[in-house]
Amino acid sequence: MERVPKQTKEKSKLQKIQNEYNLKRNNFNPQKSPNLFMNKLRVRMKCYYNELNKSYSSIME
């Protein structure tokens, strides 16, 4: 079994990283990404406050 020098292994790893980076570098989408968590939270909170308001209104009648 032939030993590969450590420096060659590191160069190979670095080359793989650079190749992957070069592939992804030009893949840029300038649109704002949707914040799904905040959108879902907003809907849940709106439902919660609507229900809270209904229950408060029914108590006050």
C-alpha distance matrix in Angstrom:
0.0 3.8 6.5 9.5 12.7 15.2 17.8 16.1 15.6 19.3 20.5 18.9 20.7 23.8 23.8 23.7 26.6 28.5 28.2 29.5 32.2 33.4 33.8 35.9 37.8 40.4 40.9 43.8 46.8 49.7 51.7 52.2 50.0 52.1 52.3 52.4 52.7 55.7 57.3 57.1 58.3 61.3 62.3 62.1 64.1 66.7 67.1 67.4 70.0 71.9 72.1 73.1 75.8 77.1 77.3 79.1 81.5 82.3 83.0 85.3 87.4
3.8 0.0 3.8 6.4 9.6 12.5 14.7 12.9 13.1 16.7 17.6 16.4 18.6 21.4 21.3 21.7 24.6 26.2 26.1 27.7 30.2 31.2 31.9 34.1 35.7 38.4 39.2 42.1 45.2 48.1 50.2 50.8 48.9 51.2 51.5 51.8 52.2 55.1 56.8 56.7 58.0 60.8 61.9 61.9 63.8 66.3 66.9 67.2 69.8 71.7 72.1 73.0 75.6 77.0 77.3 79.0 81.4 82.3 83.1 85.2 87.4
6.5 3.8 0.0 3.8 6.3 9.0 11.6 10.4 10.5 13.8 15.2 14.5 16.4 19.0 19.5 20.1 22.6 24.3 24.8 26.3 28.5 29.7 30.7 32.7 34.1 37.0 37.8 40.5 43.7 46.3 48.6 48.9 47.1 49.5 49.6 50.1 50.3 53.1 54.9 55.0 56.0 58.8 60.1 60.1 61.8 64.4 65.2 65.3 67.8 69.9 70.2 71.0 73.6 75.2 75.5 77.0 79.4 80.5 81.1 83.2 85.5
9.5 6.4 3.8 0.0 3.8 6.4 8.4 6.7 7.0 10.4 11.4 10.9 13.0 15.4 15.9 16.7 19.1 20.7 21.2 22.9 25.0 26.1 27.3 29.3 30.5 33.4 34.5 37.1 40.4 42.9 45.3 45.8 44.1 46.6 46.8 47.5 47.8 50.5 52.3 52.6 53.6 56.3 57.7 57.8 59.5 62.0 62.9 63.2 65.5 67.6 68.1 68.9 71.4 73.0 73.4 74.9 77.2 78.4 79.1 81.1 83.3
12.7 9.6 6.3 3.8 0.0 3.8 5.5 5.4 6.6 9.0 10.2 10.9 12.8 14.5 15.6 17.0 18.9 20.2 21.4 23.2 24.7 26.0 27.6 29.4 30.2 33.3 34.6 37.0 40.3 42.7 45.1 45.5 44.1 46.7 46.8 47.7 47.9 50.4 52.4 52.9 53.7 56.3 57.9 58.0 59.5 62.1 63.2 63.3 65.5 67.7 68.3 68.9 71.4 73.2 73.6 74.8 77.3 78.6 79.2 81.0 83.4
15.2 12.5 9.0 6.4 3.8 0.0 3.8 5.4 5.1 6.3 8.7 9.9 10.7 12.3 14.2 15.5 16.7 18.4 20.0 21.4 22.7 24.3 26.1 27.5 28.2 31.5 32.6 34.8 38.1 40.2 42.7 42.8 41.3 43.9 43.8 44.8 44.9 47.3 49.4 49.9 50.6 53.2 54.9 55.0 56.3 58.9 60.1 60.1 62.2 64.6 65.2 65.7 68.1 70.0 70.4 71.6 74.1 75.4 75.9 77.7 80.2
17.8 14.7 11.6 8.4 5.5 3.8 0.0 3.8 5.4 5.1 6.2 8.6 9.9 10.5 12.1 14.3 15.4 16.3 18.2 20.1 20.9 22.2 24.4 25.9 26.2 29.5 31.0 33.1 36.5 38.5 41.2 41.6 40.4 43.2 43.3 44.5 44.8 47.0 49.1 49.8 50.5 52.9 54.8 55.1 56.3 58.8 60.2 60.3 62.3 64.6 65.4 65.9 68.2 70.2 70.7 71.8 74.2 75.7 76.3 77.9 80.4
16.1 12.9 10.4 6.7 5.4 5.4 3.8 0.0 3.8 5.4 5.1 6.1 8.6 9.8 10.3 12.3 14.3 15.1 16.3 18.4 19.8 20.7 22.6 24.5 25.2 28.1 29.6 32.1 35.5 37.8 40.4 41.1 39.8 42.6 43.0 44.1 44.6 46.9 48.8 49.5 50.5 52.9 54.5 54.9 56.4 58.7 60.0 60.4 62.4 64.5 65.4 66.1 68.3 70.2 70.8 72.0 74.3 75.8 76.5 78.2 80.5
15.6 13.1 10.5 7.0 6.6 5.1 5.4 3.8 0.0 3.8 5.5 5.0 6.2 8.6 9.8 10.7 12.5 14.2 15.3 16.8 18.4 19.9 21.4 23.0 24.0 27.2 28.2 30.6 33.9 36.3 38.7 39.1 37.5 40.2 40.3 41.3 41.7 44.1 46.0 46.5 47.5 50.0 51.6 51.8 53.4 55.8 56.9 57.2 59.4 61.5 62.3 63.0 65.3 67.1 67.6 68.9 71.2 72.6 73.3 75.1 77.4
19.3 16.7 13.8 10.4 9.0 6.3 5.1 5.4 3.8 0.0 3.8 5.3 5.1 6.1 8.4 9.9 10.6 12.2 14.1 15.5 16.4 18.2 20.1 21.3 21.9 25.3 26.4 28.5 31.8 34.0 36.5 36.8 35.4 38.2 38.3 39.5 39.8 42.0 44.1 44.8 45.6 48.0 49.8 50.1 51.4 53.9 55.2 55.4 57.4 59.6 60.5 61.1 63.3 65.3 65.8 67.0 69.3 70.8 71.5 73.1 75.5
20.5 17.6 15.2 11.4 10.2 8.7 6.2 5.1 5.5 3.8 0.0 3.8 5.4 5.0 6.0 8.6 9.8 10.3 12.0 14.2 15.1 16.1 18.3 20.0 20.3 23.4 25.0 27.3 30.8 32.9 35.7 36.3 35.2 38.2 38.7 40.0 40.7 42.8 44.6 45.6 46.6 48.7 50.5 51.1 52.5 54.7 56.1 56.6 58.5 60.6 61.6 62.3 64.4 66.3 67.1 68.2 70.4 72.0 72.8 74.4 76.7
18.9 16.4 14.5 10.9 10.9 9.9 8.6 6.1 5.0 5.3 3.8 0.0 3.8 5.4 5.0 6.3 8.7 9.9 10.5 12.4 14.2 15.3 16.7 18.7 19.7 22.6 23.8 26.4 29.8 32.3 34.8 35.6 34.2 37.1 37.6 38.7 39.5 41.8 43.5 44.2 45.5 47.7 49.3 49.9 51.4 53.6 54.9 55.5 57.5 59.4 60.4 61.3 63.4 65.2 66.0 67.3 69.4 70.9 71.8 73.5 75.7
20.7 18.6 16.4 13.0 12.8 10.7 9.9 8.6 6.2 5.1 5.4 3.8 0.0 3.8 5.4 5.1 6.3 8.7 9.9 10.8 12.4 14.3 15.6 16.9 18.0 21.3 22.1 24.4 27.6 30.1 32.4 32.9 31.4 34.1 34.4 35.5 36.1 38.4 40.2 40.9 42.0 44.3 46.0 46.4 47.9 50.2 51.5 51.9 54.0 56.0 56.9 57.7 59.9 61.7 62.4 63.7 65.9 67.4 68.2 69.9 72.1
23.8 21.4 19.0 15.4 14.5 12.3 10.5 9.8 8.6 6.1 5.0 5.4 3.8 0.0 3.8 5.4 5.1 6.1 8.6 10.0 10.5 12.2 14.3 15.5 15.9 19.2 20.5 22.6 26.1 28.2 30.8 31.4 30.3 33.3 33.7 35.1 35.8 37.9 39.7 40.7 41.7 43.8 45.7 46.3 47.6 49.8 51.3 51.8 53.6 55.7 56.9 57.6 59.6 61.5 62.4 63.5 65.6 67.3 68.1 69.6 71.9
23.8 21.3 19.5 15.9 15.6 14.2 12.1 10.3 9.8 8.4 6.0 5.0 5.4 3.8 0.0 3.8 5.4 5.1 6.1 8.6 9.8 10.4 12.4 14.4 14.9 17.8 19.4 21.9 25.4 27.8 30.6 31.5 30.5 33.6 34.4 35.8 36.9 39.0 40.5 41.6 42.9 44.9 46.5 47.4 48.8 50.8 52.3 53.1 54.9 56.8 58.0 58.9 60.8 62.6 63.7 64.9 66.8 68.5 69.5 71.0 73.1
23.7 21.7 20.1 16.7 17.0 15.5 14.3 12.3 10.7 9.9 8.6 6.3 5.1 5.4 3.8 0.0 3.8 5.4 5.1 6.2 8.6 9.9 10.8 12.6 14.1 16.9 17.7 20.5 23.7 26.4 28.8 29.7 28.3 31.2 32.0 33.1 34.2 36.5 37.9 38.8 40.3 42.4 43.8 44.6 46.3 48.3 49.5 50.3 52.3 54.1 55.2 56.2 58.3 59.9 60.9 62.3 64.2 65.7 66.8 68.4 70.5
26.6 24.6 22.6 19.1 18.9 16.7 15.4 14.3 12.5 10.6 9.8 8.7 6.3 5.1 5.4 3.8 0.0 3.8 5.5 5.2 6.1 8.6 10.0 10.7 11.8 15.1 15.9 18.1 21.4 23.8 26.3 26.9 25.6 28.6 29.2 30.5 31.5 33.6 35.2 36.2 37.5 39.5 41.2 42.0 43.4 45.5 46.9 47.6 49.5 51.4 52.6 53.5 55.4 57.3 58.3 59.4 61.4 63.1 64.1 65.6 67.7
28.5 26.2 24.3 20.7 20.2 18.4 16.3 15.1 14.2 12.2 10.3 9.9 8.7 6.1 5.1 5.4 3.8 0.0 3.8 5.4 5.0 6.1 8.6 9.9 10.1 13.2 14.8 17.1 20.6 22.9 25.7 26.7 25.9 29.2 30.1 31.8 33.0 34.8 36.3 37.7 39.0 40.7 42.4 43.5 44.9 46.7 48.4 49.2 50.9 52.7 54.2 55.0 56.8 58.7 59.9 61.0 62.8 64.6 65.7 67.0 69.1
28.2 26.1 24.8 21.2 21.4 20.0 18.2 16.3 15.3 14.1 12.0 10.5 9.9 8.6 6.1 5.1 5.5 3.8 0.0 3.8 5.4 5.1 6.4 8.8 9.9 12.3 13.7 16.6 20.0 22.7 25.4 26.8 25.9 29.0 30.3 31.7 33.2 35.2 36.3 37.6 39.3 41.0 42.4 43.7 45.3 46.9 48.4 49.5 51.3 52.9 54.3 55.4 57.1 58.8 60.1 61.4 63.1 64.8 66.1 67.5 69.4
29.5 27.7 26.3 22.9 23.2 21.4 20.1 18.4 16.8 15.5 14.2 12.4 10.8 10.0 8.6 6.2 5.2 5.4 3.8 0.0 3.8 5.4 5.2 6.4 8.5 11.2 11.5 14.4 17.6 20.4 22.8 23.9 22.7 25.6 26.9 28.1 29.6 31.7 32.8 34.0 35.6 37.4 38.8 40.0 41.7 43.3 44.7 45.8 47.7 49.3 50.6 51.8 53.5 55.2 56.5 57.8 59.5 61.1 62.4 63.9 65.8
32.2 30.2 28.5 25.0 24.7 22.7 20.9 19.8 18.4 16.4 15.1 14.2 12.4 10.5 9.8 8.6 6.1 5.0 5.4 3.8 0.0 3.8 5.4 5.2 5.7 9.1 10.1 12.3 15.7 18.1 20.8 21.8 21.0 24.3 25.5 27.2 28.6 30.4 31.7 33.2 34.6 36.2 37.8 39.1 40.5 42.2 43.9 44.9 46.5 48.2 49.7 50.7 52.4 54.2 55.6 56.6 58.4 60.2 61.4 62.7 64.7
33.4 31.2 29.7 26.1 26.0 24.3 22.2 20.7 19.9 18.2 16.1 15.3 14.3 12.2 10.4 9.9 8.6 6.1 5.1 5.4 3.8 0.0 3.8 5.5 5.2 7.4 9.5 12.1 15.8 18.2 21.2 22.8 22.4 25.8 27.5 29.2 31.0 32.6 33.6 35.3 36.9 38.3 39.8 41.4 42.8 44.2 45.9 47.2 48.7 50.2 51.9 53.1 54.5 56.3 57.8 58.9 60.5 62.3 63.7 64.9 66.8
33.8 31.9 30.7 27.3 27.6 26.1 24.4 22.6 21.4 20.1 18.3 16.7 15.6 14.3 12.4 10.8 10.0 8.6 6.4 5.2 5.4 3.8 0.0 3.8 5.7 6.9 7.7 11.1 14.3 17.3 19.9 21.7 21.0 24.1 26.0 27.4 29.5 31.3 31.9 33.5 35.4 36.8 38.0 39.6 41.3 42.6 44.1 45.6 47.2 48.5 50.2 51.5 53.0 54.6 56.2 57.4 58.9 60.6 62.2 63.4 65.2
35.9 34.1 32.7 29.3 29.4 27.5 25.9 24.5 23.0 21.3 20.0 18.7 16.9 15.5 14.4 12.6 10.7 9.9 8.8 6.4 5.2 5.5 3.8 0.0 3.8 5.6 5.2 8.1 11.3 14.2 16.6 18.1 17.4 20.6 22.4 23.9 25.9 27.6 28.4 30.0 31.9 33.2 34.5 36.2 37.7 39.0 40.7 42.1 43.6 45.0 46.7 48.0 49.4 51.1 52.6 53.9 55.3 57.1 58.6 59.8 61.6
37.8 35.7 34.1 30.5 30.2 28.2 26.2 25.2 24.0 21.9 20.3 19.7 18.0 15.9 14.9 14.1 11.8 10.1 9.9 8.5 5.7 5.2 5.7 3.8 0.0 3.8 5.6 7.2 11.0 13.1 16.2 17.8 17.8 21.3 23.1 25.2 27.1 28.3 29.2 31.3 32.9 33.9 35.6 37.3 38.6 39.8 41.8 43.1 44.4 45.9 47.8 48.8 50.1 52.0 53.7 54.6 56.0 58.0 59.5 60.5 62.4
40.4 38.4 37.0 33.4 33.3 31.5 29.5 28.1 27.2 25.3 23.4 22.6 21.3 19.2 17.8 16.9 15.1 13.2 12.3 11.2 9.1 7.4 6.9 5.6 3.8 0.0 3.8 5.8 9.3 11.6 14.7 17.0 17.4 20.9 23.2 25.3 27.6 28.7 29.1 31.3 33.2 33.9 35.4 37.5 38.8 39.7 41.6 43.3 44.5 45.7 47.7 49.0 50.0 51.8 53.7 54.7 55.9 57.9 59.6 60.5 62.2
40.9 39.2 37.8 34.5 34.6 32.6 31.0 29.6 28.2 26.4 25.0 23.8 22.1 20.5 19.4 17.7 15.9 14.8 13.7 11.5 10.1 9.5 7.7 5.2 5.6 3.8 0.0 3.8 6.7 9.9 12.3 14.5 14.4 17.8 20.2 21.9 24.4 25.7 25.9 28.0 30.1 30.8 32.1 34.2 35.7 36.5 38.3 40.1 41.4 42.5 44.5 45.9 47.0 48.6 50.5 51.6 52.8 54.7 56.4 57.4 59.1
43.8 42.1 40.5 37.1 37.0 34.8 33.1 32.1 30.6 28.5 27.3 26.4 24.4 22.6 21.9 20.5 18.1 17.1 16.6 14.4 12.3 12.1 11.1 8.1 7.2 5.8 3.8 0.0 3.8 6.3 9.1 11.3 11.7 15.3 17.8 20.0 22.5 23.3 23.6 26.0 27.8 28.3 29.8 32.1 33.3 34.1 36.1 37.8 38.9 40.0 42.2 43.4 44.4 46.2 48.1 49.1 50.2 52.3 54.0 54.8 56.5
46.8 45.2 43.7 40.4 40.3 38.1 36.5 35.5 33.9 31.8 30.8 29.8 27.6 26.1 25.4 23.7 21.4 20.6 20.0 17.6 15.7 15.8 14.3 11.3 11.0 9.3 6.7 3.8 0.0 3.8 5.6 8.2 8.9 12.4 15.2 17.4 20.2 20.7 20.7 23.2 25.2 25.4 26.8 29.3 30.5 31.0 33.0 34.9 35.9 36.9 39.2 40.5 41.3 43.0 45.1 46.1 47.0 49.2 51.0 51.7 53.3
49.7 48.1 46.3 42.9 42.7 40.2 38.5 37.8 36.3 34.0 32.9 32.3 30.1 28.2 27.8 26.4 23.8 22.9 22.7 20.4 18.1 18.2 17.3 14.2 13.1 11.6 9.9 6.3 3.8 0.0 3.8 6.4 8.6 12.1 14.7 17.5 20.2 20.0 20.0 23.0 24.7 24.4 26.1 28.8 29.6 29.9 32.3 34.2 34.7 35.8 38.3 39.5 40.0 41.9 44.1 44.8 45.7 48.0 49.8 50.3 51.9
51.7 50.2 48.6 45.3 45.1 42.7 41.2 40.4 38.7 36.5 35.7 34.8 32.4 30.8 30.6 28.8 26.3 25.7 25.4 22.8 20.8 21.2 19.9 16.6 16.2 14.7 12.3 9.1 5.6 3.8 0.0 3.8 6.2 9.0 12.1 14.7 17.6 17.2 16.8 19.9 21.7 21.3 22.7 25.6 26.4 26.5 28.9 30.9 31.5 32.3 34.9 36.2 36.7 38.5 40.8 41.5 42.3 44.6 46.5 47.0 48.5
52.2 50.8 48.9 45.8 45.5 42.8 41.6 41.1 39.1 36.8 36.3 35.6 32.9 31.4 31.5 29.7 26.9 26.7 26.8 23.9 21.8 22.8 21.7 18.1 17.8 17.0 14.5 11.3 8.2 6.4 3.8 0.0 3.8 6.4 8.9 11.9 14.5 13.8 13.8 17.0 18.5 18.1 19.9 22.5 23.2 23.6 26.0 27.8 28.3 29.5 32.0 33.1 33.7 35.6 37.8 38.5 39.4 41.7 43.4 44.0 45.7
50.0 48.9 47.1 44.1 44.1 41.3 40.4 39.8 37.5 35.4 35.2 34.2 31.4 30.3 30.5 28.3 25.6 25.9 25.9 22.7 21.0 22.4 21.0 17.4 17.8 17.4 14.4 11.7 8.9 8.6 6.2 3.8 0.0 3.8 6.3 8.9 11.6 11.8 11.9 14.6 16.4 16.6 18.2 20.5 21.6 22.3 24.4 26.1 27.1 28.3 30.5 31.7 32.7 34.5 36.4 37.4 38.5 40.6 42.2 43.1 44.8
52.1 51.2 49.5 46.6 46.7 43.9 43.2 42.6 40.2 38.2 38.2 37.1 34.1 33.3 33.6 31.2 28.6 29.2 29.0 25.6 24.3 25.8 24.1 20.6 21.3 20.9 17.8 15.3 12.4 12.1 9.0 6.4 3.8 0.0 3.8 5.7 8.8 8.9 8.3 11.0 13.1 13.2 14.5 16.9 18.2 18.8 20.8 22.6 23.7 24.7 26.9 28.2 29.2 30.9 32.8 33.9 35.0 37.0 38.7 39.7 41.3
52.3 51.5 49.6 46.8 46.8 43.8 43.3 43.0 40.3 38.3 38.7 37.6 34.4 33.7 34.4 32.0 29.2 30.1 30.3 26.9 25.5 27.5 26.0 22.4 23.1 23.2 20.2 17.8 15.2 14.7 12.1 8.9 6.3 3.8 0.0 3.8 5.6 5.6 6.3 8.8 10.1 10.8 12.7 14.5 15.6 16.8 18.8 20.1 21.3 22.8 24.7 25.8 27.1 28.9 30.6 31.6 33.0 35.0 36.4 37.5 39.3
52.4 51.8 50.1 47.5 47.7 44.8 44.5 44.1 41.3 39.5 40.0 38.7 35.5 35.1 35.8 33.1 30.5 31.8 31.7 28.1 27.2 29.2 27.4 23.9 25.2 25.3 21.9 20.0 17.4 17.5 14.7 11.9 8.9 5.7 3.8 0.0 3.8 5.5 5.1 6.1 8.5 9.8 10.7 12.3 14.2 15.4 16.8 18.3 20.0 21.2 22.8 24.2 25.7 27.2 28.8 30.2 31.6 33.2 34.8 36.2 37.9
52.7 52.2 50.3 47.8 47.9 44.9 44.8 44.6 41.7 39.8 40.7 39.5 36.1 35.8 36.9 34.2 31.5 33.0 33.2 29.6 28.6 31.0 29.5 25.9 27.1 27.6 24.4 22.5 20.2 20.2 17.6 14.5 11.6 8.8 5.6 3.8 0.0 3.8 5.5 5.3 6.1 8.6 10.1 10.6 12.1 14.2 15.5 16.3 18.2 20.0 21.2 22.2 24.1 25.8 26.9 28.2 30.0 31.6 32.9 34.4 36.3
55.7 55.1 53.1 50.5 50.4 47.3 47.0 46.9 44.1 42.0 42.8 41.8 38.4 37.9 39.0 36.5 33.6 34.8 35.2 31.7 30.4 32.6 31.3 27.6 28.3 28.7 25.7 23.3 20.7 20.0 17.2 13.8 11.8 8.9 5.6 5.5 3.8 0.0 3.8 5.5 4.9 6.0 8.6 9.8 10.3 12.0 14.2 15.0 16.1 18.0 19.8 20.5 22.0 24.1 25.4 26.3 28.0 30.0 31.2 32.3 34.4
57.3 56.8 54.9 52.3 52.4 49.4 49.1 48.8 46.0 44.1 44.6 43.5 40.2 39.7 40.5 37.9 35.2 36.3 36.3 32.8 31.7 33.6 31.9 28.4 29.2 29.1 25.9 23.6 20.7 20.0 16.8 13.8 11.9 8.3 6.3 5.1 5.5 3.8 0.0 3.8 5.4 5.1 6.4 8.8 10.0 10.7 12.6 14.3 15.5 16.7 18.6 20.0 21.1 22.8 24.6 25.7 27.0 28.8 30.5 31.6 33.3
57.1 56.7 55.0 52.6 52.9 49.9 49.8 49.5 46.5 44.8 45.6 44.2 40.9 40.7 41.6 38.8 36.2 37.7 37.6 34.0 33.2 35.3 33.5 30.0 31.3 31.3 28.0 26.0 23.2 23.0 19.9 17.0 14.6 11.0 8.8 6.1 5.3 5.5 3.8 0.0 3.8 5.4 5.2 6.2 8.6 9.9 10.8 12.3 14.3 15.4 16.7 18.3 20.0 21.3 22.7 24.3 25.7 27.2 28.8 30.3 32.0
58.3 58.0 56.0 53.6 53.7 50.6 50.5 50.5 47.5 45.6 46.6 45.5 42.0 41.7 42.9 40.3 37.5 39.0 39.3 35.6 34.6 36.9 35.4 31.9 32.9 33.2 30.1 27.8 25.2 24.7 21.7 18.5 16.4 13.1 10.1 8.5 6.1 4.9 5.4 3.8 0.0 3.8 5.4 5.1 6.0 8.5 9.9 10.3 12.1 14.1 15.3 16.2 18.0 19.8 21.0 22.1 24.0 25.6 26.8 28.3 30.3
61.3 60.8 58.8 56.3 56.3 53.2 52.9 52.9 50.0 48.0 48.7 47.7 44.3 43.8 44.9 42.4 39.5 40.7 41.0 37.4 36.2 38.3 36.8 33.2 33.9 33.9 30.8 28.3 25.4 24.4 21.3 18.1 16.6 13.2 10.8 9.8 8.6 6.0 5.1 5.4 3.8 0.0 3.8 5.5 5.2 6.1 8.6 9.8 10.6 12.1 14.2 15.1 16.2 18.2 19.9 20.8 22.2 24.2 25.7 26.7 28.6
62.3 61.9 60.1 57.7 57.9 54.9 54.8 54.5 51.6 49.8 50.5 49.3 46.0 45.7 46.5 43.8 41.2 42.4 42.4 38.8 37.8 39.8 38.0 34.5 35.6 35.4 32.1 29.8 26.8 26.1 22.7 19.9 18.2 14.5 12.7 10.7 10.1 8.6 6.4 5.2 5.4 3.8 0.0 3.8 5.5 5.1 6.3 8.6 10.0 10.6 12.4 14.2 15.3 16.6 18.5 19.9 21.0 22.6 24.5 25.8 27.2
62.1 61.9 60.1 57.8 58.0 55.0 55.1 54.9 51.8 50.1 51.1 49.9 46.4 46.3 47.4 44.6 42.0 43.5 43.7 40.0 39.1 41.4 39.6 36.2 37.3 37.5 34.2 32.1 29.3 28.8 25.6 22.5 20.5 16.9 14.5 12.3 10.6 9.8 8.8 6.2 5.1 5.5 3.8 0.0 3.8 5.4 5.2 6.1 8.7 9.9 10.6 12.2 14.2 15.4 16.5 18.2 19.9 21.2 22.7 24.3 26.0
64.1 63.8 61.8 59.5 59.5 56.3 56.3 56.4 53.4 51.4 52.5 51.4 47.9 47.6 48.8 46.3 43.4 44.9 45.3 41.7 40.5 42.8 41.3 37.7 38.6 38.8 35.7 33.3 30.5 29.6 26.4 23.2 21.6 18.2 15.6 14.2 12.1 10.3 10.0 8.6 6.0 5.2 5.5 3.8 0.0 3.8 5.4 4.9 6.1 8.4 9.8 10.3 12.0 14.0 15.2 16.1 18.0 19.8 20.9 22.2 24.3
66.7 66.3 64.4 62.0 62.1 58.9 58.8 58.7 55.8 53.9 54.7 53.6 50.2 49.8 50.8 48.3 45.5 46.7 46.9 43.3 42.2 44.2 42.6 39.0 39.8 39.7 36.5 34.1 31.0 29.9 26.5 23.6 22.3 18.8 16.8 15.4 14.2 12.0 10.7 9.9 8.5 6.1 5.1 5.4 3.8 0.0 3.8 5.4 5.3 6.1 8.6 9.8 10.5 12.2 14.3 15.2 16.3 18.3 20.0 21.0 22.6
67.1 66.9 65.2 62.9 63.2 60.1 60.2 60.0 56.9 55.2 56.1 54.9 51.5 51.3 52.3 49.5 46.9 48.4 48.4 44.7 43.9 45.9 44.1 40.7 41.8 41.6 38.3 36.1 33.0 32.3 28.9 26.0 24.4 20.8 18.8 16.8 15.5 14.2 12.6 10.8 9.9 8.6 6.3 5.2 5.4 3.8 0.0 3.8 5.6 5.1 6.2 8.5 9.8 10.5 12.3 14.2 15.2 16.5 18.4 20.0 21.3
67.4 67.2 65.3 63.2 63.3 60.1 60.3 60.4 57.2 55.4 56.6 55.5 51.9 51.8 53.1 50.3 47.6 49.2 49.5 45.8 44.9 47.2 45.6 42.1 43.1 43.3 40.1 37.8 34.9 34.2 30.9 27.8 26.1 22.6 20.1 18.3 16.3 15.0 14.3 12.3 10.3 9.8 8.6 6.1 4.9 5.4 3.8 0.0 3.8 5.5 5.2 6.1 8.6 9.9 10.6 12.2 14.2 15.4 16.6 18.4 20.3
70.0 69.8 67.8 65.5 65.5 62.2 62.3 62.4 59.4 57.4 58.5 57.5 54.0 53.6 54.9 52.3 49.5 50.9 51.3 47.7 46.5 48.7 47.2 43.6 44.4 44.5 41.4 38.9 35.9 34.7 31.5 28.3 27.1 23.7 21.3 20.0 18.2 16.1 15.5 14.3 12.1 10.6 10.0 8.7 6.1 5.3 5.6 3.8 0.0 3.8 5.4 4.8 5.9 8.5 9.7 10.2 12.0 14.0 15.2 16.2 18.3
71.9 71.7 69.9 67.6 67.7 64.6 64.6 64.5 61.5 59.6 60.6 59.4 56.0 55.7 56.8 54.1 51.4 52.7 52.9 49.3 48.2 50.2 48.5 45.0 45.9 45.7 42.5 40.0 36.9 35.8 32.3 29.5 28.3 24.7 22.8 21.2 20.0 18.0 16.7 15.4 14.1 12.1 10.6 9.9 8.4 6.1 5.1 5.5 3.8 0.0 3.8 5.4 5.1 6.2 8.7 9.8 10.4 12.3 14.3 15.3 16.6
72.1 72.1 70.2 68.1 68.3 65.2 65.4 65.4 62.3 60.5 61.6 60.4 56.9 56.9 58.0 55.2 52.6 54.2 54.3 50.6 49.7 51.9 50.2 46.7 47.8 47.7 44.5 42.2 39.2 38.3 34.9 32.0 30.5 26.9 24.7 22.8 21.2 19.8 18.6 16.7 15.3 14.2 12.4 10.6 9.8 8.6 6.2 5.2 5.4 3.8 0.0 3.8 5.4 5.0 6.2 8.5 9.8 10.6 12.4 14.3 15.6
73.1 73.0 71.0 68.9 68.9 65.7 65.9 66.1 63.0 61.1 62.3 61.3 57.7 57.6 58.9 56.2 53.5 55.0 55.4 51.8 50.7 53.1 51.5 48.0 48.8 49.0 45.9 43.4 40.5 39.5 36.2 33.1 31.7 28.2 25.8 24.2 22.2 20.5 20.0 18.3 16.2 15.1 14.2 12.2 10.3 9.8 8.5 6.1 4.8 5.4 3.8 0.0 3.8 5.4 5.2 6.1 8.5 9.9 10.7 12.3 14.5
75.8 75.6 73.6 71.4 71.4 68.1 68.2 68.3 65.3 63.3 64.4 63.4 59.9 59.6 60.8 58.3 55.4 56.8 57.1 53.5 52.4 54.5 53.0 49.4 50.1 50.0 47.0 44.4 41.3 40.0 36.7 33.7 32.7 29.2 27.1 25.7 24.1 22.0 21.1 20.0 18.0 16.2 15.3 14.2 12.0 10.5 9.8 8.6 5.9 5.1 5.4 3.8 0.0 3.8 5.5 5.1 6.0 8.6 9.9 10.5 12.4
77.1 77.0 75.2 73.0 73.2 70.0 70.2 70.2 67.1 65.3 66.3 65.2 61.7 61.5 62.6 59.9 57.3 58.7 58.8 55.2 54.2 56.3 54.6 51.1 52.0 51.8 48.6 46.2 43.0 41.9 38.5 35.6 34.5 30.9 28.9 27.2 25.8 24.1 22.8 21.3 19.8 18.2 16.6 15.4 14.0 12.2 10.5 9.9 8.5 6.2 5.0 5.4 3.8 0.0 3.8 5.4 5.1 6.1 8.6 9.9 10.8
77.3 77.3 75.5 73.4 73.6 70.4 70.7 70.8 67.6 65.8 67.1 66.0 62.4 62.4 63.7 60.9 58.3 59.9 60.1 56.5 55.6 57.8 56.2 52.6 53.7 53.7 50.5 48.1 45.1 44.1 40.8 37.8 36.4 32.8 30.6 28.8 26.9 25.4 24.6 22.7 21.0 19.9 18.5 16.5 15.2 14.3 12.3 10.6 9.7 8.7 6.2 5.2 5.5 3.8 0.0 3.8 5.4 5.1 6.3 8.7 10.2
79.1 79.0 77.0 74.9 74.8 71.6 71.8 72.0 68.9 67.0 68.2 67.3 63.7 63.5 64.9 62.3 59.4 61.0 61.4 57.8 56.6 58.9 57.4 53.9 54.6 54.7 51.6 49.1 46.1 44.8 41.5 38.5 37.4 33.9 31.6 30.2 28.2 26.3 25.7 24.3 22.1 20.8 19.9 18.2 16.1 15.2 14.2 12.2 10.2 9.8 8.5 6.1 5.1 5.4 3.8 0.0 3.8 5.5 5.2 6.2 8.8
81.5 81.4 79.4 77.2 77.3 74.1 74.2 74.3 71.2 69.3 70.4 69.4 65.9 65.6 66.8 64.2 61.4 62.8 63.1 59.5 58.4 60.5 58.9 55.3 56.0 55.9 52.8 50.2 47.0 45.7 42.3 39.4 38.5 35.0 33.0 31.6 30.0 28.0 27.0 25.7 24.0 22.2 21.0 19.9 18.0 16.3 15.2 14.2 12.0 10.4 9.8 8.5 6.0 5.1 5.4 3.8 0.0 3.8 5.4 5.2 6.4
82.3 82.3 80.5 78.4 78.6 75.4 75.7 75.8 72.6 70.8 72.0 70.9 67.4 67.3 68.5 65.7 63.1 64.6 64.8 61.1 60.2 62.3 60.6 57.1 58.0 57.9 54.7 52.3 49.2 48.0 44.6 41.7 40.6 37.0 35.0 33.2 31.6 30.0 28.8 27.2 25.6 24.2 22.6 21.2 19.8 18.3 16.5 15.4 14.0 12.3 10.6 9.9 8.6 6.1 5.1 5.5 3.8 0.0 3.8 5.5 5.4
83.0 83.1 81.1 79.1 79.2 75.9 76.3 76.5 73.3 71.5 72.8 71.8 68.2 68.1 69.5 66.8 64.1 65.7 66.1 62.4 61.4 63.7 62.2 58.6 59.5 59.6 56.4 54.0 51.0 49.8 46.5 43.4 42.2 38.7 36.4 34.8 32.9 31.2 30.5 28.8 26.8 25.7 24.5 22.7 20.9 20.0 18.4 16.6 15.2 14.3 12.4 10.7 9.9 8.6 6.3 5.2 5.4 3.8 0.0 3.8 5.6
85.3 85.2 83.2 81.1 81.0 77.7 77.9 78.2 75.1 73.1 74.4 73.5 69.9 69.6 71.0 68.4 65.6 67.0 67.5 63.9 62.7 64.9 63.4 59.8 60.5 60.5 57.4 54.8 51.7 50.3 47.0 44.0 43.1 39.7 37.5 36.2 34.4 32.3 31.6 30.3 28.3 26.7 25.8 24.3 22.2 21.0 20.0 18.4 16.2 15.3 14.3 12.3 10.5 9.9 8.7 6.2 5.2 5.5 3.8 0.0 3.8
87.4 87.4 85.5 83.3 83.4 80.2 80.4 80.5 77.4 75.5 76.7 75.7 72.1 71.9 73.1 70.5 67.7 69.1 69.4 65.8 64.7 66.8 65.2 61.6 62.4 62.2 59.1 56.5 53.3 51.9 48.5 45.7 44.8 41.3 39.3 37.9 36.3 34.4 33.3 32.0 30.3 28.6 27.2 26.0 24.3 22.6 21.3 20.3 18.3 16.6 15.6 14.5 12.4 10.8 10.2 8.8 6.4 5.4 5.6 3.8 0.0
